[in-house]
Amino acid sequence: FYLSWMWAHPGKKLLFQGAEIASFQEWTAEASLPWHLHEFDEHLGIQSLIRDLNQLLRNEPALHEIDHDGAGFEWIDCTDAENSVFSFLRKPAAAGAKPILVLINATPVPRENFRVGVPLPGFWKEVFNSDAKTYGGSNVGNEGGVDSQAHGSHDRPHSLELTLPPLSTVMFRHT
């Protein structure tokens, strides 16, 4: 959960040795990485999560093109203390290119029918869900994506009604 939202946040990514397999021990030059952890599904799930996040970062211009500039990031809501949900947009450099919507549910409670404002009408495809079964999650999600509604929210003309998995990061691309 914590790793996944950092990939959506602006800036360069840093992962120290062993984190990609969820090592229990701090890295030391005196010993090799605990590669035996690949025997356990939970550790393979984290490795798959990191692999997929790296592919998403490479393939989605909004996540990397202008991560050094405020123009590439826009808060939707960072004040939802009641639900402990953060939402923001990552934007690419090219005009007309597709933004990425990121939502983080920082509680162990799924959020059903969660409304979030979006700038564009149409279908928003779920391109990442840290709660996917392949990562060891409960597989709560949005069945591939959702259509926007002409119901404004968060000072935006359209909105999505989403299911937010517990302790998760979900990302959507406008199509």
OpenMM code with the backbone's topology and positions (N, CA, C; nanometers):
from openmm import Vec3, app, unit

residues = "PHE TYR LEU SER TRP MET TRP ALA HIS PRO GLY LYS LYS LEU LEU PHE GLN GLY ALA GLU ILE ALA SER PHE GLN GLU TRP THR ALA GLU ALA SER LEU PRO TRP HIS LEU HIS GLU PHE ASP GLU HIS LEU GLY ILE GLN SER LEU ILE ARG ASP LEU ASN GLN LEU LEU ARG ASN GLU PRO ALA LEU HIS GLU ILE ASP HIS ASP GLY ALA GLY PHE GLU TRP ILE ASP CYS THR ASP ALA GLU ASN SER VAL PHE SER PHE LEU ARG LYS PRO ALA ALA ALA GLY ALA LYS PRO ILE LEU VAL LEU ILE ASN ALA THR PRO VAL PRO ARG GLU ASN PHE ARG VAL GLY VAL PRO LEU PRO GLY PHE TRP LYS GLU VAL PHE ASN SER ASP ALA LYS THR TYR GLY GLY SER ASN VAL GLY ASN GLU GLY GLY VAL ASP SER GLN ALA HIS GLY SER HIS ASP ARG PRO HIS SER LEU GLU LEU THR LEU PRO PRO LEU SER THR VAL MET PHE ARG HIS THR".split()
positions = [
    Vec3(0.0824, -0.1192, 0.0000),
    Vec3(0.0000, 0.0000, 0.0000),
    Vec3(0.0873, 0.1262, 0.0000),
    Vec3(0.1796, 0.1352, 0.0946),
    Vec3(0.2608, 0.2565, 0.1020),
    Vec3(0.3540, 0.2697, -0.0175),
    Vec3(0.4071, 0.1588, -0.0641),
    Vec3(0.4943, 0.1645, -0.1814),
    Vec3(0.4182, 0.2145, -0.3028),
    Vec3(0.2968, 0.1656, -0.3213),
    Vec3(0.2247, 0.1961, -0.4445),
    Vec3(0.1892, 0.3432, -0.4578),
    Vec3(0.1533, 0.4105, -0.3505),
    Vec3(0.1168, 0.5510, -0.3686),
    Vec3(0.2402, 0.6358, -0.3957),
    Vec3(0.3569, 0.5922, -0.3519),
    Vec3(0.4779, 0.6695, -0.3802),
    Vec3(0.5107, 0.6683, -0.5298),
    Vec3(0.4746, 0.5633, -0.5999),
    Vec3(0.4986, 0.5590, -0.7447),
    Vec3(0.4110, 0.6609, -0.8173),
    Vec3(0.2966, 0.6946, -0.7597),
    Vec3(0.2075, 0.7921, -0.8217),
    Vec3(0.2463, 0.9352, -0.7855),
    Vec3(0.3184, 0.9521, -0.6793),
    Vec3(0.3580, 1.0844, -0.6327),
    Vec3(0.4704, 1.1389, -0.7199),
    Vec3(0.4775, 1.2704, -0.7394),
    Vec3(0.5863, 1.3269, -0.8202),
    Vec3(0.7233, 1.2990, -0.7598),
    Vec3(0.8237, 1.3029, -0.8435),
    Vec3(0.9616, 1.2842, -0.7988),
    Vec3(1.0175, 1.1505, -0.8411),
    Vec3(1.1464, 1.1385, -0.8272),
    Vec3(1.2158, 1.0145, -0.8635),
    Vec3(1.1917, 0.9086, -0.7563),
    Vec3(1.1966, 0.7847, -0.7982),
    Vec3(1.1664, 0.6737, -0.7091),
    Vec3(1.2963, 0.6093, -0.6587),
    Vec3(1.2962, 0.5710, -0.5333),
    Vec3(1.4120, 0.5069, -0.4735),
    Vec3(1.3648, 0.3880, -0.3917),
    Vec3(1.4196, 0.2749, -0.4217),
    Vec3(1.3876, 0.1531, -0.3490),
    Vec3(1.5194, 0.0908, -0.3060),
    Vec3(1.5350, 0.0653, -0.1787),
    Vec3(1.6609, 0.0094, -0.1322),
    Vec3(1.6601, -0.1420, -0.1475),
    Vec3(1.7773, -0.1990, -0.1553),
    Vec3(1.7913, -0.3417, -0.1829),
    Vec3(1.7107, -0.4270, -0.0859),
    Vec3(1.6323, -0.5175, -0.1412),
    Vec3(1.5513, -0.6094, -0.0632),
    Vec3(1.4065, -0.5671, -0.0509),
    Vec3(1.3784, -0.4380, -0.0705),
    Vec3(1.2405, -0.3909, -0.0577),
    Vec3(1.1513, -0.4511, -0.1651),
    Vec3(1.2078, -0.4816, -0.2819),
    Vec3(1.1271, -0.5375, -0.3910),
    Vec3(1.0793, -0.6794, -0.3635),
    Vec3(1.1323, -0.7431, -0.2599),
    Vec3(1.0833, -0.8758, -0.2213),
    Vec3(1.0328, -0.8757, -0.0771),
    Vec3(1.0136, -0.7558, -0.0210),
    Vec3(0.9617, -0.7393, 0.1154),
    Vec3(1.0475, -0.8121, 0.2176),
    Vec3(1.1763, -0.7837, 0.2135),
    Vec3(1.2694, -0.8436, 0.3089),
    Vec3(1.2367, -0.7959, 0.4497),
    Vec3(1.2513, -0.8855, 0.5465),
    Vec3(1.2282, -0.8502, 0.6864),
    Vec3(1.3493, -0.7804, 0.7465),
    Vec3(1.4642, -0.8024, 0.6847),
    Vec3(1.5890, -0.7517, 0.7412),
    Vec3(1.6367, -0.6299, 0.6643),
    Vec3(1.7037, -0.5410, 0.7350),
    Vec3(1.7662, -0.4278, 0.6704),
    Vec3(1.8847, -0.4787, 0.5889),
    Vec3(1.9089, -0.4168, 0.4751),
    Vec3(2.0195, -0.4593, 0.3907),
    Vec3(2.1523, -0.4390, 0.4627),
    Vec3(2.2415, -0.5327, 0.4414),
    Vec3(2.3763, -0.5232, 0.4960),
    Vec3(2.4744, -0.5770, 0.3925),
    Vec3(2.5912, -0.5185, 0.3870),
    Vec3(2.6951, -0.5648, 0.2946),
    Vec3(2.7527, -0.6979, 0.3403),
    Vec3(2.7239, -0.7369, 0.4614),
    Vec3(2.7794, -0.8602, 0.5189),
    Vec3(2.7033, -0.9862, 0.4775),
    Vec3(2.5862, -0.9696, 0.4169),
    Vec3(2.5052, -1.0866, 0.3814),
    Vec3(2.4341, -1.0618, 0.2486),
    Vec3(2.3961, -1.1701, 0.1838),
    Vec3(2.3211, -1.1566, 0.0586),
    Vec3(2.1744, -1.1283, 0.0897),
    Vec3(2.1022, -1.0888, -0.0140),
    Vec3(1.9589, -1.0677, 0.0023),
    Vec3(1.8904, -1.2013, 0.0307),
    Vec3(1.7807, -1.2003, 0.1027),
    Vec3(1.7108, -1.3253, 0.1367),
    Vec3(1.6257, -1.3761, 0.0204),
    Vec3(1.6914, -1.4267, -0.0815),
    Vec3(1.6210, -1.4719, -0.2015),
    Vec3(1.5262, -1.5879, -0.1736),
    Vec3(1.5456, -1.6566, -0.0632),
    Vec3(1.4558, -1.7673, -0.0281),
    Vec3(1.3118, -1.7192, -0.0044),
    Vec3(1.2929, -1.5894, 0.0148),
    Vec3(1.1581, -1.5365, 0.0357),
    Vec3(1.0682, -1.5573, -0.0859),
    Vec3(1.1295, -1.5858, -0.2005),
    Vec3(1.0493, -1.6154, -0.3205),
    Vec3(0.9657, -1.7423, -0.3043),
    Vec3(0.9919, -1.8167, -0.2012),
    Vec3(0.9139, -1.9379, -0.1746),
    Vec3(0.7730, -1.9046, -0.1235),
    Vec3(0.7515, -1.7812, -0.0829),
    Vec3(0.6261, -1.7426, -0.0197),
    Vec3(0.5454, -1.6498, -0.1107),
    Vec3(0.4171, -1.6803, -0.1252),
    Vec3(0.3298, -1.6034, -0.2135),
    Vec3(0.3251, -1.4546, -0.1787),
    Vec3(0.3270, -1.4219, -0.0495),
    Vec3(0.3193, -1.2814, -0.0089),
    Vec3(0.4373, -1.2016, -0.0642),
    Vec3(0.5535, -1.2619, -0.0646),
    Vec3(0.6731, -1.1928, -0.1128),
    Vec3(0.6741, -1.1853, -0.2656),
    Vec3(0.6237, -1.2888, -0.3297),
    Vec3(0.6094, -1.2842, -0.4760),
    Vec3(0.5081, -1.1778, -0.5170),
    Vec3(0.4048, -1.1601, -0.4349),
    Vec3(0.3052, -1.0569, -0.4623),
    Vec3(0.3661, -0.9180, -0.4598),
    Vec3(0.4534, -0.8929, -0.3623),
    Vec3(0.5201, -0.7617, -0.3550),
    Vec3(0.6125, -0.7427, -0.4740),
    Vec3(0.6817, -0.8478, -0.5132),
    Vec3(0.7692, -0.8373, -0.6295),
    Vec3(0.6874, -0.8063, -0.7556),
    Vec3(0.5719, -0.8702, -0.7707),
    Vec3(0.4837, -0.8421, -0.8846),
    Vec3(0.4313, -0.6987, -0.8793),
    Vec3(0.3977, -0.6518, -0.7594),
    Vec3(0.3498, -0.5152, -0.7429),
    Vec3(0.4558, -0.4151, -0.7896),
    Vec3(0.5792, -0.4338, -0.7476),
    Vec3(0.6878, -0.3428, -0.7865),
    Vec3(0.7113, -0.3502, -0.9377),
    Vec3(0.7099, -0.4703, -0.9933),
    Vec3(0.7263, -0.4855, -1.1382),
    Vec3(0.6186, -0.4093, -1.2139),
    Vec3(0.4923, -0.4266, -1.1734),
    Vec3(0.3814, -0.3617, -1.2430),
    Vec3(0.3828, -0.2102, -1.2238),
    Vec3(0.4215, -0.1648, -1.1056),
    Vec3(0.4339, -0.0203, -1.0836),
    Vec3(0.5426, 0.0395, -1.1717),
    Vec3(0.6536, -0.0300, -1.1860),
    Vec3(0.7617, 0.0188, -1.2727),
    Vec3(0.7167, 0.0251, -1.4183),
    Vec3(0.6415, -0.0754, -1.4630),
    Vec3(0.5896, -0.0733, -1.6000),
    Vec3(0.4905, 0.0413, -1.6196),
    Vec3(0.4046, 0.0634, -1.5216),
    Vec3(0.3080, 0.1725, -1.5285),
    Vec3(0.3803, 0.3073, -1.5329),
    Vec3(0.4794, 0.3234, -1.4497),
    Vec3(0.5579, 0.4468, -1.4471),
    Vec3(0.6237, 0.4723, -1.5824),
    Vec3(0.6753, 0.3691, -1.6436),
    Vec3(0.7423, 0.3823, -1.7735),
    Vec3(0.6421, 0.4104, -1.8857),
    Vec3(0.5231, 0.3488, -1.8800),
    Vec3(0.4278, 0.3553, -1.9908),
    Vec3(0.3280, 0.4706, -1.9830),
    Vec3(0.3121, 0.5319, -1.8683),
    Vec3(0.2145, 0.6406, -1.8522),
    Vec3(0.2871, 0.7743, -1.8437),
    Vec3(0.2837, 0.8533, -1.9512),
    Vec3(0.3535, 0.9828, -1.9512),
    Vec3(0.3155, 1.0730, -1.8332),
    Vec3(0.1914, 1.0668, -1.7890),
    Vec3(0.1479, 1.1519, -1.6785),
    Vec3(0.2250, 1.1233, -1.5493),
    Vec3(0.2774, 1.0035, -1.5357),
    Vec3(0.3475, 0.9671, -1.4129),
    Vec3(0.4956, 1.0031, -1.4137),
    Vec3(0.5490, 1.0427, -1.5306),
    Vec3(0.6930, 1.0709, -1.5312),
    Vec3(0.7369, 1.1946, -1.6084),
    Vec3(0.6569, 1.2430, -1.7020),
    Vec3(0.7053, 1.3480, -1.7907),
    Vec3(0.7442, 1.4774, -1.7178),
    Vec3(0.6575, 1.5263, -1.6331),
    Vec3(0.6894, 1.6522, -1.5647),
    Vec3(0.6760, 1.6347, -1.4133),
    Vec3(0.7408, 1.5301, -1.3625),
    Vec3(0.7333, 1.5050, -1.2186),
    Vec3(0.8192, 1.6030, -1.1387),
    Vec3(0.8917, 1.6886, -1.2054),
    Vec3(0.9746, 1.7902, -1.1411),
    Vec3(0.9079, 1.9285, -1.1412),
    Vec3(0.7846, 1.9343, -1.1898),
    Vec3(0.7156, 2.0619, -1.2092),
    Vec3(0.5750, 2.0530, -1.1502),
    Vec3(0.5331, 2.1587, -1.0825),
    Vec3(0.3998, 2.1615, -1.0225),
    Vec3(0.2867, 2.1447, -1.1219),
    Vec3(0.3124, 2.1717, -1.2499),
    Vec3(0.2088, 2.1565, -1.3524),
    Vec3(0.1695, 2.0108, -1.3737),
    Vec3(0.2506, 1.9176, -1.3258),
    Vec3(0.2220, 1.7759, -1.3439),
    Vec3(0.1400, 1.7138, -1.2324),
    Vec3(0.1018, 1.7945, -1.1326),
    Vec3(0.0310, 1.7430, -1.0151),
    Vec3(-0.0823, 1.8379, -0.9784),
    Vec3(-0.1984, 1.7810, -0.9454),
    Vec3(-0.3116, 1.8624, -0.9015),
    Vec3(-0.3914, 1.7871, -0.7966),
    Vec3(-0.4022, 1.8439, -0.6786),
    Vec3(-0.4864, 1.7839, -0.5753),
    Vec3(-0.6320, 1.7873, -0.6182),
    Vec3(-0.7028, 1.6802, -0.5912),
    Vec3(-0.8489, 1.6818, -0.5994),
    Vec3(-0.9017, 1.7034, -0.4584),
    Vec3(-0.8564, 1.6182, -0.3654),
    Vec3(-0.8973, 1.6353, -0.2260),
    Vec3(-0.7889, 1.5801, -0.1335),
    Vec3(-0.7351, 1.6677, -0.0525),
    Vec3(-0.6371, 1.6250, 0.0484),
    Vec3(-0.6880, 1.6574, 0.1886),
    Vec3(-0.8177, 1.6813, 0.1998),
    Vec3(-0.8757, 1.7216, 0.3281),
    Vec3(-0.9824, 1.6246, 0.3798),
    Vec3(-0.9965, 1.5090, 0.3195),
    Vec3(-1.1016, 1.4144, 0.3576),
    Vec3(-1.0583, 1.3315, 0.4792),
    Vec3(-1.0507, 1.3972, 0.5947),
    Vec3(-1.0087, 1.3294, 0.7169),
    Vec3(-1.1113, 1.2255, 0.7628),
    Vec3(-1.2371, 1.2484, 0.7328),
    Vec3(-1.3416, 1.1550, 0.7758),
    Vec3(-1.3231, 1.0167, 0.7137),
    Vec3(-1.2874, 1.0117, 0.5856),
    Vec3(-1.2692, 0.8844, 0.5163),
    Vec3(-1.1233, 0.8425, 0.5046),
    Vec3(-1.0314, 0.9331, 0.5353),
    Vec3(-0.8867, 0.9084, 0.5170),
    Vec3(-0.8557, 0.8681, 0.3734),
    Vec3(-0.9111, 0.9462, 0.2805),
    Vec3(-0.8886, 0.9235, 0.1377),
    Vec3(-0.8226, 1.0475, 0.0791),
    Vec3(-0.7176, 1.0250, 0.0020),
    Vec3(-0.6485, 1.1304, -0.0702),
    Vec3(-0.6718, 1.1076, -0.2190),
    Vec3(-0.6901, 1.2149, -0.2938),
    Vec3(-0.7077, 1.1992, -0.4381),
    Vec3(-0.6360, 1.3126, -0.5100),
    Vec3(-0.5748, 1.2778, -0.6233),
    Vec3(-0.5044, 1.3773, -0.7028),
    Vec3(-0.4925, 1.3310, -0.8466),
    Vec3(-0.4574, 1.4265, -0.9326),
    Vec3(-0.4332, 1.3993, -1.0740),
    Vec3(-0.2851, 1.4146, -1.1021),
    Vec3(-0.2326, 1.3260, -1.1858),
    Vec3(-0.0995, 1.3434, -1.2439),
    Vec3(-0.1228, 1.3752, -1.3903),
    Vec3(-0.0538, 1.4781, -1.4383),
    Vec3(-0.0787, 1.5261, -1.5739),
    Vec3(0.0480, 1.5177, -1.6588),
    Vec3(0.0321, 1.4793, -1.7844),
    Vec3(0.1468, 1.4738, -1.8757),
    Vec3(0.1789, 1.6115, -1.9330),
    Vec3(0.2909, 1.6206, -2.0017),
    Vec3(0.3363, 1.7479, -2.0586),
    Vec3(0.2523, 1.7908, -2.1790),
    Vec3(0.2182, 1.6972, -2.2651),
    Vec3(0.1500, 1.7305, -2.3905),
    Vec3(0.0039, 1.7673, -2.3664),
    Vec3(-0.0385, 1.8755, -2.4262),
    Vec3(-0.1791, 1.9151, -2.4187),
    Vec3(-0.2648, 1.8070, -2.4832),
    Vec3(-0.3745, 1.7730, -2.4202),
    Vec3(-0.4639, 1.6711, -2.4734),
    Vec3(-0.4257, 1.5294, -2.4356),
    Vec3(-0.3094, 1.5097, -2.3742),
    Vec3(-0.2695, 1.3748, -2.3306),
    Vec3(-0.3511, 1.3372, -2.2070),
    Vec3(-0.3552, 1.2095, -2.1776),
    Vec3(-0.4437, 1.1568, -2.0740),
    Vec3(-0.3855, 1.1703, -1.9326),
    Vec3(-0.4637, 1.2282, -1.8414),
    Vec3(-0.4195, 1.2356, -1.7021),
    Vec3(-0.4408, 1.1014, -1.6323),
    Vec3(-0.3762, 1.0868, -1.5188),
    Vec3(-0.3961, 0.9703, -1.4326),
    Vec3(-0.4588, 1.0197, -1.3027),
    Vec3(-0.5713, 0.9580, -1.2664),
    Vec3(-0.6389, 0.9860, -1.1404),
    Vec3(-0.5884, 0.8856, -1.0377),
    Vec3(-0.5481, 0.9345, -0.9209),
    Vec3(-0.4953, 0.8493, -0.8148),
    Vec3(-0.5795, 0.8692, -0.6899),
    Vec3(-0.6216, 0.7585, -0.6299),
    Vec3(-0.6936, 0.7632, -0.5026),
    Vec3(-0.6255, 0.6687, -0.4049),
    Vec3(-0.6108, 0.7151, -0.2822),
    Vec3(-0.5471, 0.6364, -0.1769),
    Vec3(-0.6446, 0.6252, -0.0616),
    Vec3(-0.6810, 0.5024, -0.0275),
    Vec3(-0.7656, 0.4765, 0.0890),
    Vec3(-0.6724, 0.4305, 0.2006),
    Vec3(-0.6514, 0.5148, 0.2998),
    Vec3(-0.5558, 0.4865, 0.4067),
    Vec3(-0.6188, 0.4168, 0.5269),
    Vec3(-0.7325, 0.3518, 0.5066),
    Vec3(-0.7980, 0.2781, 0.6162),
    Vec3(-0.8187, 0.1328, 0.5756),
    Vec3(-0.8404, 0.0449, 0.6735),
    Vec3(-0.8694, -0.0954, 0.6415),
    Vec3(-1.0160, -0.1196, 0.6050),
    Vec3(-1.0897, -0.0119, 0.5779),
    Vec3(-1.2318, -0.0194, 0.5462),
    Vec3(-1.2536, 0.0106, 0.3980),
    Vec3(-1.3178, -0.0800, 0.3229),
    Vec3(-1.3503, -0.0478, 0.1835),
    Vec3(-1.4472, 0.0704, 0.1786),
    Vec3(-1.4335, 0.1539, 0.0779),
    Vec3(-1.5228, 0.2678, 0.0603),
    Vec3(-1.6090, 0.2430, -0.0628),
    Vec3(-1.7362, 0.2148, -0.0415),
    Vec3(-1.8306, 0.1896, -0.1501),
    Vec3(-1.8938, 0.3223, -0.1925),
    Vec3(-1.9290, 0.3337, -0.3195),
    Vec3(-1.9980, 0.4523, -0.3713),
    Vec3(-1.9251, 0.5822, -0.3358),
    Vec3(-1.7944, 0.5793, -0.3453),
    Vec3(-1.7129, 0.6960, -0.3136),
    Vec3(-1.7093, 0.7883, -0.4350),
    Vec3(-1.7523, 0.9116, -0.4168),
    Vec3(-1.7590, 1.0073, -0.5278),
    Vec3(-1.6351, 1.0954, -0.5299),
    Vec3(-1.5775, 1.1080, -0.6506),
    Vec3(-1.4620, 1.1946, -0.6696),
    Vec3(-1.4800, 1.2741, -0.7988),
    Vec3(-1.4472, 1.4009, -0.7935),
    Vec3(-1.4594, 1.4862, -0.9111),
    Vec3(-1.3487, 1.4611, -1.0119),
    Vec3(-1.3835, 1.4702, -1.1401),
    Vec3(-1.2859, 1.4530, -1.2485),
    Vec3(-1.3062, 1.5642, -1.3514),
    Vec3(-1.1993, 1.5989, -1.4229),
    Vec3(-1.2091, 1.7105, -1.5172),
    Vec3(-1.2695, 1.6757, -1.6522),
    Vec3(-1.2773, 1.5470, -1.6850),
    Vec3(-1.3205, 1.5070, -1.8193),
    Vec3(-1.4324, 1.4034, -1.8149),
    Vec3(-1.5292, 1.4129, -1.9071),
    Vec3(-1.6341, 1.3116, -1.9150),
    Vec3(-1.5824, 1.1885, -1.9879),
    Vec3(-1.6493, 1.0773, -1.9656),
    Vec3(-1.6151, 0.9550, -2.0379),
    Vec3(-1.5751, 0.8424, -1.9451),
    Vec3(-1.5137, 0.7413, -2.0059),
    Vec3(-1.4743, 0.6215, -1.9316),
    Vec3(-1.3362, 0.6409, -1.8700),
    Vec3(-1.3239, 0.6029, -1.7436),
    Vec3(-1.1970, 0.6063, -1.6717),
    Vec3(-1.1580, 0.4621, -1.6411),
    Vec3(-1.0543, 0.4155, -1.7079),
    Vec3(-1.0087, 0.2770, -1.6948),
    Vec3(-0.9211, 0.2606, -1.5715),
    Vec3(-0.9504, 0.1587, -1.4917),
    Vec3(-0.8667, 0.1282, -1.3757),
    Vec3(-0.7386, 0.0625, -1.4268),
    Vec3(-0.6269, 0.1332, -1.4170),
    Vec3(-0.4998, 0.0819, -1.4701),
    Vec3(-0.4117, 0.0231, -1.3618),
    Vec3(-0.4466, 0.0458, -1.2343),
    Vec3(-0.3701, -0.0132, -1.1244),
    Vec3(-0.4578, -0.0202, -1.0011),
    Vec3(-0.4455, -0.1320, -0.9294),
    Vec3(-0.5170, -0.1517, -0.8038),
    Vec3(-0.4253, -0.2329, -0.7132),
    Vec3(-0.3727, -0.1700, -0.6090),
    Vec3(-0.2796, -0.2395, -0.5201),
    Vec3(-0.3461, -0.3511, -0.4408),
    Vec3(-0.4794, -0.3566, -0.4429),
    Vec3(-0.5528, -0.4610, -0.3715),
    Vec3(-0.5815, -0.5829, -0.4598),
    Vec3(-0.5223, -0.5886, -0.5773),
    Vec3(-0.5446, -0.7021, -0.6676),
    Vec3(-0.4974, -0.8327, -0.6028),
    Vec3(-0.5654, -0.9376, -0.6359),
    Vec3(-0.5328, -1.0688, -0.5791),
    Vec3(-0.3886, -1.1095, -0.6094),
    Vec3(-0.3396, -1.0740, -0.7274),
    Vec3(-0.2043, -1.1118, -0.7659),
    Vec3(-0.0977, -1.0514, -0.6742),
    Vec3(-0.1333, -0.9423, -0.6050),
    Vec3(-0.0401, -0.8794, -0.5111),
    Vec3(-0.0640, -0.9256, -0.3674),
    Vec3(-0.1609, -1.0134, -0.3493),
    Vec3(-0.1938, -1.0618, -0.2160),
    Vec3(-0.3114, -0.9888, -0.1536),
    Vec3(-0.3834, -0.9112, -0.2349),
    Vec3(-0.4955, -0.8324, -0.1839),
    Vec3(-0.6272, -0.9065, -0.1854),
    Vec3(-0.7338, -0.8349, -0.1498),
    Vec3(-0.8672, -0.8945, -0.1403),
    Vec3(-0.9454, -0.8857, -0.2708),
    Vec3(-0.8874, -0.8211, -0.3727),
    Vec3(-0.9450, -0.8136, -0.5066),
    Vec3(-1.0709, -0.7276, -0.5149),
    Vec3(-1.0832, -0.6298, -0.4255),
    Vec3(-1.1927, -0.5344, -0.4330),
    Vec3(-1.1541, -0.4304, -0.5369),
    Vec3(-1.2479, -0.3943, -0.6244),
    Vec3(-1.2133, -0.2958, -0.7264),
    Vec3(-1.3326, -0.2460, -0.8036),
    Vec3(-1.3065, -0.2005, -0.9241),
    Vec3(-1.4072, -0.1338, -1.0061),
    Vec3(-1.4304, -0.2041, -1.1390),
    Vec3(-1.4027, -0.3325, -1.1451),
    Vec3(-1.4297, -0.4155, -1.2629),
    Vec3(-1.3761, -0.3541, -1.3910),
    Vec3(-1.2571, -0.2983, -1.3836),
    Vec3(-1.1917, -0.2473, -1.5032),
    Vec3(-1.2071, -0.0986, -1.5277),
    Vec3(-1.3026, -0.0354, -1.4636),
    Vec3(-1.3196, 0.1087, -1.4808),
    Vec3(-1.4633, 0.1516, -1.4648),
    Vec3(-1.4863, 0.2824, -1.4779),
    Vec3(-1.6201, 0.3383, -1.4606),
    Vec3(-1.6417, 0.4554, -1.5566),
    Vec3(-1.7680, 0.4767, -1.5914),
    Vec3(-1.8064, 0.5933, -1.6709),
    Vec3(-1.8300, 0.7106, -1.5772),
    Vec3(-1.7934, 0.8280, -1.6248),
    Vec3(-1.8176, 0.9478, -1.5445),
    Vec3(-1.9661, 0.9811, -1.5452),
    Vec3(-2.0048, 1.0632, -1.4510),
    Vec3(-2.1409, 1.1121, -1.4410),
    Vec3(-2.1379, 1.2643, -1.4516),
    Vec3(-2.2416, 1.3230, -1.5068),
    Vec3(-2.2511, 1.4689, -1.5197),
    Vec3(-2.2977, 1.5287, -1.3883),
    Vec3(-2.2370, 1.4841, -1.2835),
    Vec3(-2.2672, 1.5280, -1.1477),
    Vec3(-2.1368, 1.5838, -1.0919),
    Vec3(-2.1264, 1.7141, -1.0856),
    Vec3(-2.0024, 1.7775, -1.0415),
    Vec3(-1.9676, 1.7447, -0.8977),
    Vec3(-1.8368, 1.7446, -0.8708),
    Vec3(-1.7862, 1.7202, -0.7362),
    Vec3(-1.6443, 1.7743, -0.7283),
    Vec3(-1.6040, 1.8184, -0.6107),
    Vec3(-1.4682, 1.8702, -0.5897),
    Vec3(-1.4334, 1.9811, -0.6901),
    Vec3(-1.5276, 2.0684, -0.7174),
    Vec3(-1.5076, 2.1804, -0.8103),
    Vec3(-1.4710, 2.1353, -0.9516),
    Vec3(-1.5170, 2.0179, -0.9896),
    Vec3(-1.4963, 1.9664, -1.1246),
    Vec3(-1.6324, 1.9319, -1.1839),
    Vec3(-1.6465, 1.9423, -1.3164),
    Vec3(-1.7787, 1.9288, -1.3785),
    Vec3(-1.8342, 1.7865, -1.3822),
    Vec3(-1.7501, 1.6869, -1.3627),
    Vec3(-1.7939, 1.5472, -1.3717),
    Vec3(-1.7423, 1.4731, -1.2489),
    Vec3(-1.7936, 1.3524, -1.2297),
    Vec3(-1.7473, 1.2736, -1.1156),
    Vec3(-1.7565, 1.1251, -1.1471),
    Vec3(-1.6868, 1.0500, -1.0654),
    Vec3(-1.6905, 0.9034, -1.0712),
    Vec3(-1.7428, 0.8534, -0.9376),
    Vec3(-1.8172, 0.7454, -0.9421),
    Vec3(-1.8599, 0.6783, -0.8206),
    Vec3(-1.7824, 0.5474, -0.8140),
    Vec3(-1.6938, 0.5371, -0.7161),
    Vec3(-1.5960, 0.4285, -0.7124),
    Vec3(-1.6088, 0.3415, -0.5891),
    Vec3(-1.5496, 0.2241, -0.5993),
    Vec3(-1.5255, 0.1385, -0.4845),
    Vec3(-1.3768, 0.1464, -0.4561),
    Vec3(-1.3420, 0.1915, -0.3363),
    Vec3(-1.2020, 0.2000, -0.2966),
    Vec3(-1.1696, 0.0834, -0.2047),
    Vec3(-1.0776, -0.0023, -0.2461),
    Vec3(-1.0395, -0.1159, -0.1622),
    Vec3(-0.9734, -0.0682, -0.0327),
    Vec3(-0.9679, -0.1544, 0.0672),
    Vec3(-0.9034, -0.1163, 0.1926),
    Vec3(-0.7521, -0.1043, 0.1760),
    Vec3(-0.6931, -0.0092, 0.2458),
    Vec3(-0.5474, 0.0111, 0.2458),
    Vec3(-0.4909, -0.0023, 0.1049),
    Vec3(-0.5363, 0.0850, 0.0167),
    Vec3(-0.5034, 0.0648, -0.1242),
    Vec3(-0.4734, 0.1948, -0.1964),
    Vec3(-0.4114, 0.1769, -0.3123),
    Vec3(-0.3945, 0.2823, -0.4105),
    Vec3(-0.4570, 0.2321, -0.5387),
    Vec3(-0.5452, 0.3114, -0.5983),
    Vec3(-0.6034, 0.2789, -0.7282),
    Vec3(-0.5757, 0.3946, -0.8230),
    Vec3(-0.5492, 0.3599, -0.9495),
    Vec3(-0.5203, 0.4607, -1.0509),
    Vec3(-0.6085, 0.4369, -1.1725),
    Vec3(-0.6551, 0.5475, -1.2313),
    Vec3(-0.7437, 0.5430, -1.3473),
    Vec3(-0.6891, 0.6348, -1.4558),
    Vec3(-0.7064, 0.5917, -1.5813),
    Vec3(-0.6698, 0.6744, -1.6975),
    Vec3(-0.7956, 0.7049, -1.7754),
    Vec3(-0.8136, 0.8307, -1.8109),
    Vec3(-0.9269, 0.8703, -1.8930),
    Vec3(-0.9070, 0.8148, -2.0337),
    Vec3(-1.0126, 0.7544, -2.0904),
    Vec3(-1.0026, 0.6994, -2.2268),
    Vec3(-1.1052, 0.7639, -2.3168),
] * unit.nanometer
topology = app.Topology()
chain = topology.addChain("A")
for resn in residues:
    res = topology.addResidue(resn, chain)
    for name in ("N", "CA", "C"):
        topology.addAtom(name, app.Element.getBySymbol(name[0]), res)
